Amino acid sequence: MQVIKRDGSVEEFSADKIINAVDKAFESCNKKMPKYMCDMLRALFSTLDGDTIGIEEIQNKIEDILMNDKFFDVAKSYI
């Protein structure tokens, strides 16, 4: 799967990059990312259909997960 970045460039999708960014958001809030969150993010992106995804769509999905799990401060930091 390819990711369409904000500047229009395209790069190979990497779940590790996303998990790293979410982990940094947790760290910025002085929290440790729960193990299940990493598993949940990997599962989410393994089920996506299509050849491309926009960075905004990725961010919206992650924001939804964080908000649903009541990590409001982490979601704000991630955004």
MODAFEN-V873352 format. One record per backbone hydrogen bond with DSSP energy under -1.0 kcal/mol. CO is the residue of the C=O (numbers start at 1). NH is the residue of the N-H. E is the energy in kcal/mol with one decimal. If there is no record, write none. Layout:
co:CO nh:NH e:E
co:CO nh:NH e:E
This chain:
co:1 nh:13 e:-2.8
co:2 nh:53 e:-1.8
co:3 nh:11 e:-2.0
co:4 nh:55 e:-2.1
co:5 nh:8 e:-2.0
co:9 nh:5 e:-2.9
co:11 nh:3 e:-3.4
co:14 nh:18 e:-1.3
co:15 nh:19 e:-2.7
co:16 nh:20 e:-2.3
co:17 nh:21 e:-2.0
co:18 nh:22 e:-2.4
co:19 nh:23 e:-2.5
co:20 nh:24 e:-2.2
co:21 nh:25 e:-1.6
co:22 nh:26 e:-2.2
co:23 nh:27 e:-2.6
co:24 nh:28 e:-2.3
co:26 nh:29 e:-1.1
co:26 nh:31 e:-2.3
co:27 nh:30 e:-2.1
co:34 nh:37 e:-1.0
co:34 nh:38 e:-1.1
co:35 nh:39 e:-1.8
co:36 nh:40 e:-2.8
co:37 nh:41 e:-2.5
co:38 nh:42 e:-2.3
co:39 nh:43 e:-2.3
co:40 nh:44 e:-2.6
co:41 nh:45 e:-2.2
co:42 nh:46 e:-1.2
co:51 nh:2 e:-3.0
co:53 nh:4 e:-2.6
co:54 nh:58 e:-1.9
co:55 nh:59 e:-2.5
co:56 nh:60 e:-2.5
co:57 nh:61 e:-2.1
co:58 nh:62 e:-2.2
co:59 nh:63 e:-2.7
co:60 nh:64 e:-2.3
co:61 nh:65 e:-2.0
co:62 nh:66 e:-2.6
co:63 nh:67 e:-2.7
co:64 nh:68 e:-2.6
co:65 nh:69 e:-1.6
co:66 nh:71 e:-3.0
co:67 nh:70 e:-1.7
co:71 nh:75 e:-2.5
co:72 nh:76 e:-2.2
co:73 nh:77 e:-2.1
co:74 nh:78 e:-2.8
co:75 nh:79 e:-2.3
